């Protein structure tokens, strides 16, 4: 580089340094002004709603408006700050799920006018006989959770550091790894299918391997790990050569979704993860997805969730589905009530001082889960909840998420700490990825957390990290070693 080029580069660098504080102050001013506008809008909307809604409905409307306001503030403030691909942000997609798990239960309560018959599909609160103000109080806990995650994420996230497209990896190098990963994935699918016991219902899906001996049961666990890990490694590598592998991607993704739903007789989380990972890889490596299209995709995913649950409840029988729609109408999936129900129940138990005894090691069960081939249910909060409240259930029928876990331990203050920590961890992950987004393995890591972030809402703050360490890291290391080996072989040739 000649002297004039160096001086020019230095001048540009100095200009950027001088501009950075002004941009920072303008962004801060925008956030403050926009926060005031959001607060005014929420209050005016609430006052207008109070002229049309009953007092019981207002107990829910105020926290719901607050949740929407907090999310809107984070969305547009972060969009201005990073000036980038907002729908690729893990914090945005995560809190979108949190908002759905908050708003849809409220809509359910409004639609039934707070009457909770015991036979209503998807609700398990009827035995508690909750008052509207009690439900409203718990919705404020959801608002506290969304606010805490937003604060932690925005405070740590920082600006977008750089925009780098996927590296130009050797096609031959990629092809060999793709073939190996695809073979491992298909082989794992075949093995678990052969070793499975016959099942006819969704709940039997969770016990389909209990007849196996110790060795074969561990073998199945390894196959399931290989299946999930190979998928993320495979998709990350395919997207480095998207033009060459586009047709394969568009076949593999829907085929795997259909397989997961059919094989599990209605489980949706795996299919949701696959679809979200496709969206994540696509928006990071191919083309930015617009906000309107992103909203459309989320609505379609919600409809898919509801449709699969309806079919699952009717035992995948067409006539039963039609009968259920005729009798109950079309409703959102009861899954969206799961986080609210257990959280409300445990906070009710906490208020009465009747939470069952719990071992302090439950606080660290995610770390116990890292130990392979041992019993992971003893200190698992979900199994603790099932043992105490559903002792006859074959598998835990309810999830125990971040909000419910906070009820077991420290209450609302505990919830605030967990939510802020949750936001900070996701923000650190986003910053880590920004520095390495030209690496396929970094893309696989980030998209895994992006597409499975819903698991954190349903389980705990560190849940994803333990699953990632056990299920994804081994296949990423395998693919890295194989690609390095192939690269060395090609150099020798």
C-alpha positions in Angstrom: 0.0 0.0 0.0 1.5 3.4 -1.0 1.6 6.4 1.3 -1.4 8.2 -0.2 -3.5 5.0 0.3 -2.3 4.8 3.9 -3.2 8.4 4.5 -6.6 8.0 3.0 -7.3 4.9 5.1 -6.1 6.8 8.2 -8.4 9.7 7.3 -11.4 7.4 6.9 -10.6 5.7 10.2 -10.4 9.1 12.0 -13.6 10.2 10.4 -15.4 7.0 11.6 -14.0 7.5 15.2 -15.3 11.1 15.2 -18.6 10.1 13.9 -19.1 7.2 16.3 -20.0 9.3 19.4 -22.5 11.4 17.5 -24.1 8.2 16.1 -24.2 6.8 19.6 -25.8 9.9 21.0 -28.4 10.0 18.2 -29.3 6.4 18.8 -29.6 7.0 22.5 -31.8 10.0 21.8 -33.9 7.9 19.5 -34.4 5.2 22.1 -35.4 7.7 24.8 -37.9 9.6 22.5 -39.3 6.4 21.1 -39.7 5.0 24.7 -41.7 8.0 25.6 -43.9 7.7 22.5 -44.4 4.0 23.3 -45.3 4.7 26.9 -47.8 7.4 25.8 -49.3 5.1 23.2 -49.7 2.2 25.7 -51.4 4.4 28.2 -53.8 6.0 25.6 -54.6 2.5 24.2 -55.3 1.2 27.7 -57.6 4.2 28.5 -59.5 3.7 25.2 -59.8 0.0 25.9 -61.2 0.7 29.3 -64.2 2.4 27.8 -65.1 -0.8 25.8 -63.8 -3.6 28.0 -64.9 -4.8 31.4 -62.8 -4.4 34.5 -62.0 -8.1 34.5 -60.7 -7.8 30.9 -58.6 -4.8 31.8 -56.6 -6.9 34.3 -55.2 -8.6 31.2 -55.2 -5.8 28.7 -52.8 -3.6 30.6 -49.9 -6.1 30.9 -50.5 -7.3 27.3 -50.2 -3.8 26.0 -47.1 -3.3 28.1 -45.5 -6.5 26.6 -46.3 -5.4 23.1 -44.9 -1.9 23.9 -41.6 -3.3 25.3 -41.1 -5.6 22.3 -41.9 -2.8 19.8 -39.3 -0.6 21.6 -36.6 -3.3 21.4 -37.4 -4.1 17.8 -37.1 -0.6 16.4 -34.3 0.5 18.7 -32.2 -2.5 17.9 -33.0 -2.1 14.2 -31.7 1.5 14.3 -28.7 0.5 16.3 -27.4 -2.4 14.2 -28.7 -1.1 10.9 -28.7 -4.6 9.6 -30.7 -7.8 9.3 -33.1 -7.4 12.3 -34.9 -10.7 11.7 -31.6 -12.6 12.0 -31.3 -11.4 15.6 -31.8 -14.2 18.1 -33.1 -11.8 20.7 -35.9 -10.6 18.3 -37.0 -14.1 17.3 -36.8 -15.3 20.9 -38.9 -12.5 22.3 -41.4 -12.9 19.4 -42.0 -16.4 20.8 -42.3 -15.0 24.3 -44.9 -12.5 23.1 -46.9 -15.3 21.4 -46.8 -17.4 24.6 -48.2 -14.3 26.5 -50.8 -12.9 24.1 -52.5 -16.1 22.9 -53.3 -17.3 26.5 -54.9 -13.9 27.1 -56.9 -14.2 24.0 -58.0 -17.6 25.1 -59.2 -16.3 28.5 -61.1 -13.4 26.8 -62.7 -15.8 24.3 -64.2 -18.0 27.1 -64.9 -15.0 29.3 -62.7 -16.4 32.1 -64.8 -19.5 32.4 -62.5 -22.5 32.7 -64.4 -25.8 32.3 -62.3 -28.8 33.2 -62.9 -30.4 29.8 -61.6 -27.5 27.7 -58.8 -28.8 25.5 -55.5 -27.2 26.4 -56.3 -25.6 29.7 -55.4 -27.1 33.1 -56.2 -24.2 35.4 -59.8 -24.9 36.1 -59.1 -26.7 39.3 -57.4 -23.5 40.7 -60.5 -21.4 40.1 -58.4 -18.3 39.3 -59.8 -14.8 39.6 -59.2 -12.4 36.6 -57.0 -10.2 38.8 -54.8 -13.2 39.6 -54.5 -14.0 36.0 -53.6 -10.4 35.3 -50.9 -10.4 38.0 -49.2 -13.4 36.3 -49.3 -11.6 32.9 -47.4 -8.8 34.6 -44.7 -11.5 35.4 -44.6 -12.2 31.7 -44.1 -8.5 31.1 -41.2 -8.5 33.7 -39.6 -11.4 31.8 -39.9 -9.7 28.4 -38.5 -6.5 29.9 -35.6 -8.2 31.6 -34.5 -10.1 28.4 -34.9 -6.9 26.4 -32.7 -4.9 28.8 -30.0 -7.6 28.9 -30.0 -8.1 25.2 -29.9 -4.4 24.1 -27.3 -3.5 26.8 -24.8 -6.1 25.5 -25.6 -6.6 21.9 -23.6 -3.7 20.5 -23.5 -2.6 16.8 -23.1 -4.8 13.8 -19.4 -5.2 13.3 -19.3 -6.3 9.7 -21.2 -8.0 6.9 -19.4 -11.0 5.4 -20.9 -13.5 3.0 -20.2 -17.2 3.3 -16.6 -18.2 2.3 -15.9 -19.7 -1.1 -15.2 -23.2 0.0 -13.9 -25.8 -2.4 -16.9 -27.6 -4.1 -15.1 -31.0 -3.9 -14.2 -30.4 -0.3 -17.8 -29.6 0.5 -19.2 -32.4 -1.5 -17.3 -35.1 0.4 -18.4 -33.8 3.7 -22.0 -33.4 2.5 -22.1 -37.0 1.4 -20.7 -38.2 4.8 -23.1 -36.1 6.8 -26.1 -37.1 4.7 -25.2 -40.8 5.1 -24.8 -40.4 8.9 -28.2 -38.7 9.1 -30.1 -41.3 7.0 -28.3 -44.2 8.7 -29.3 -42.8 12.1 -32.9 -42.4 11.0 -33.0 -46.0 9.8 -31.4 -47.4 13.0 -33.8 -45.7 15.4 -36.8 -46.8 13.2 -35.6 -50.5 13.3 -35.1 -50.5 17.1 -38.4 -48.7 17.9 -41.3 -50.5 19.4 -44.7 -50.2 17.6 -46.5 -47.0 18.7 -50.0 -45.8 17.9 -50.4 -42.6 19.9 -48.4 -39.4 20.4 -47.7 -40.2 24.1 -46.4 -43.7 23.2 -43.8 -41.9 21.1 -41.9 -40.9 24.2 -41.7 -44.5 25.4 -41.0 -46.3 22.2 -37.4 -47.3 23.2 -38.1 -48.4 26.8 -38.1 -52.1 25.9 -34.5 -52.0 24.8 -31.6 -53.3 26.8 -29.0 -50.9 28.3 -26.6 -51.2 25.4 -29.2 -50.7 22.6 -30.9 -47.9 24.5 -27.6 -46.0 24.6 -27.0 -46.9 20.9 -30.4 -45.2 20.1 -29.4 -42.1 22.1 -26.2 -41.9 20.1 -28.1 -42.3 16.8 -30.5 -39.5 17.8 -27.5 -37.2 18.6 -26.0 -38.0 15.3 -29.3 -37.3 13.5 -29.8 -33.9 15.0 -26.1 -32.8 14.9 -25.6 -33.9 11.3 -28.6 -31.9 10.2 -27.3 -28.6 11.4 -23.7 -29.3 10.2 -25.1 -30.4 6.8 -27.4 -27.3 6.3 -24.6 -24.9 7.3 -22.3 -26.5 4.8 -24.9 -26.6 2.0 -25.6 -22.9 2.4 -22.0 -22.1 1.8 -22.7 -23.4 -1.8 -26.3 -22.3 -2.0 -26.5 -21.9 -5.7 -25.1 -25.5 -6.3 -27.2 -27.1 -3.6 -30.4 -25.1 -3.7 -32.5 -27.9 -5.1 -31.2 -30.4 -2.5 -32.0 -27.9 0.3 -35.5 -27.4 -0.9 -36.1 -31.2 -0.9 -34.3 -32.1 2.4 -36.0 -29.4 4.5 -39.7 -30.3 3.8 -38.9 -34.0 3.7 -37.4 -33.9 7.2 -40.3 -31.9 8.5 -42.8 -34.5 7.2 -40.7 -37.3 8.6 -40.4 -35.8 12.1 -44.2 -35.1 12.4 -45.2 -38.5 11.0 -42.7 -40.6 12.9 -43.5 -38.8 16.2 -47.2 -39.0 15.6 -47.6 -35.2 16.0 -44.6 -33.8 17.8 -44.0 -30.3 16.4 -40.8 -29.0 18.0 -38.4 -30.9 15.6 -40.3 -29.7 12.5 -40.4 -26.1 13.9 -36.7 -26.2 14.5 -36.0 -27.4 11.0 -38.1 -24.6 9.4 -36.6 -21.9 11.6 -33.1 -23.1 10.9 -33.9 -22.8 7.2 -35.1 -19.2 7.7 -32.0 -18.5 9.8 -29.5 -19.9 7.3 -31.3 -18.2 4.4 -31.5 -14.8 5.9 -27.8 -14.9 7.0 -26.3 -16.4 3.8 -28.6 -15.7 0.9 -31.0 -12.9 1.2 -32.4 -10.7 3.9 -36.0 -11.4 4.8 -38.2 -8.4 5.0 -40.2 -7.6 8.2 -43.6 -8.2 6.4 -42.4 -11.5 5.1 -41.0 -12.5 8.5 -44.4 -11.8 10.1 -46.1 -13.9 7.5 -43.7 -16.8 8.1 -44.4 -16.6 11.9 -48.1 -16.6 11.3 -47.8 -19.6 9.0 -45.7 -21.4 11.6 -48.4 -20.7 14.2 -51.1 -22.1 11.9 -49.0 -25.2 11.3 -48.5 -25.7 15.0 -52.3 -25.5 15.5 -53.1 -27.8 12.6 -50.7 -30.5 13.7 -52.0 -30.4 17.3 -55.5 -30.7 16.0 -54.6 -33.8 13.9 -52.6 -35.2 16.9 -55.6 -34.8 19.2 -57.7 -36.6 16.7 -55.2 -39.4 16.5 -54.3 -38.4 12.9 -57.7 -39.5 11.7 -59.4 -37.3 9.1 -63.0 -38.0 10.3 -62.0 -37.2 13.9 -60.4 -34.0 12.9 -63.6 -32.9 11.1 -65.7 -33.8 14.1 -63.4 -31.9 16.5 -63.5 -28.8 14.3 -67.3 -29.0 14.1 -67.6 -29.3 17.9 -64.9 -27.0 19.2 -64.1 -24.7 16.2 -60.7 -23.7 15.1 -58.4 -22.7 18.0 -54.8 -21.8 18.5 -52.6 -24.6 19.7 -52.9 -25.4 23.4 -49.1 -25.5 23.4 -49.2 -21.7 23.6 -50.8 -22.0 27.0 -48.2 -24.3 28.3 -45.8 -21.7 29.7 -48.5 -19.6 31.3 -50.3 -22.6 32.9 -47.3 -24.0 34.9 -46.0 -20.6 35.8 -49.4 -19.5 37.1 -49.8 -22.8 39.0 -46.4 -22.7 40.7 -46.8 -19.0 41.7 -50.2 -19.8 43.2 -48.5 -22.6 45.2 -45.7 -20.2 46.2 -48.3 -17.6 47.4 -49.9 -20.3 49.6 -46.6 -21.8 50.8 -47.4 -25.2 49.4 -44.6 -25.8 46.8 -43.4 -29.4 47.3 -39.9 -30.1 48.6 -37.2 -29.6 46.0 -33.5 -30.5 46.0 -31.1 -27.6 45.6 -29.4 -29.6 42.8 -32.4 -28.8 40.6 -30.9 -25.4 40.1 -28.0 -27.0 38.2 -29.7 -29.8 36.3 -28.6 -28.4 32.9 -25.0 -29.2 34.0 -25.9 -32.6 35.3 -27.4 -33.3 31.8 -24.0 -32.9 30.3 -23.0 -36.3 31.8 -23.8 -39.0 29.2 -25.7 -42.2 29.9 -26.9 -41.3 33.4 -30.4 -40.6 34.8 -31.2 -37.0 33.9 -34.7 -37.0 35.4 -33.9 -37.0 39.1 -33.1 -33.3 39.3 -35.1 -32.2 36.2 -37.7 -29.6 37.2 -40.2 -30.9 34.6 -40.0 -34.4 36.1 -40.2 -33.0 39.6 -43.4 -31.2 38.6 -44.8 -34.4 37.1 -43.9 -36.5 40.2 -45.7 -34.1 42.5 -48.7 -33.1 40.4 -49.1 -35.8 37.8 -47.8 -39.0 39.5 -49.7 -41.3 37.2 -48.5 -39.8 33.9 -46.2 -41.9 31.8 -44.2 -38.9 30.7 -44.3 -35.3 32.1 -47.4 -33.7 30.6 -46.3 -30.1 31.3 -43.3 -27.9 30.7 -41.6 -26.0 33.4 -40.0 -22.9 31.9 -38.0 -19.9 33.1 -41.0 -18.2 34.7 -42.2 -21.4 36.4 -38.7 -22.1 37.6 -38.4 -18.7 39.3 -41.6 -19.5 41.3 -39.8 -22.5 42.8 -36.9 -20.5 44.0 -36.8 -16.7 44.4 -40.1 -15.4 43.0 -40.2 -12.2 40.9 -36.7 -11.0 41.8 -35.4 -14.4 40.7 -37.4 -14.0 37.5 -35.8 -10.6 36.8 -32.3 -11.9 37.3 -32.9 -14.9 35.1 -34.5 -12.8 32.3 -31.6 -10.3 32.3 -29.1 -13.2 32.3 -31.0 -14.8 29.4 -30.8 -11.6 27.4 -27.1 -11.1 28.1 -26.2 -14.7 27.1 -28.0 -14.3 23.8 -26.4 -10.9 23.1 -23.0 -12.4 23.8 -23.7 -15.2 21.4 -24.8 -12.6 18.7 -21.6 -10.6 19.2 -19.5 -13.8 19.1 -21.2 -14.8 15.8 -20.7 -11.3 14.3 -16.9 -11.8 14.5 -17.0 -15.2 12.9 -19.9 -15.2 10.5 -17.7 -16.1 7.6 -17.2 -19.5 9.2 -19.7 -22.2 8.5 -19.4 -23.8 11.9 -20.1 -20.4 13.5 -23.2 -20.1 11.3 -24.3 -23.6 12.4 -23.8 -22.7 16.1 -25.7 -19.5 15.9 -28.6 -20.9 13.8 -29.0 -23.8 16.2 -29.6 -21.4 19.1 -31.7 -19.2 16.9 -34.0 -22.0 15.8 -34.3 -23.7 19.2 -34.6 -20.5 21.3 -38.2 -21.5 22.0 -36.7 -24.3 24.2 -35.3 -21.7 26.6 -38.8 -20.3 27.2 -40.2 -23.8 27.8 -37.3 -25.1 30.0 -34.5 -22.9 31.4 -31.9 -20.3 30.7 -29.0 -22.8 30.2 -31.0 -25.6 28.6 -29.9 -24.9 25.0 -26.3 -24.8 26.0 -26.3 -28.3 27.5 -28.2 -29.8 24.5 -25.8 -28.0 22.1 -22.8 -29.4 23.9 -24.1 -33.0 23.8 -25.9 -33.1 20.4 -24.3 -30.6 18.1 -20.7 -30.1 19.0 -19.6 -33.7 18.2 -20.9 -33.5 14.6 -19.4 -30.0 14.1 -16.0 -31.4 15.2 -16.5 -34.4 12.9 -17.3 -32.2 9.9 -14.4 -29.8 10.6 -11.9 -32.7 10.8 -13.2 -34.3 7.7 -13.1 -31.0 5.7 -9.5 -30.4 6.9 -8.5 -33.9 5.9 -10.1 -33.5 2.5 -8.4 -30.1 2.1 -5.0 -31.7 2.9 -5.6 -34.6 0.4 -6.6 -32.1 -2.4 -3.4 -30.1 -1.7 -1.3 -33.3 -2.0 -2.9 -34.1 -5.3 
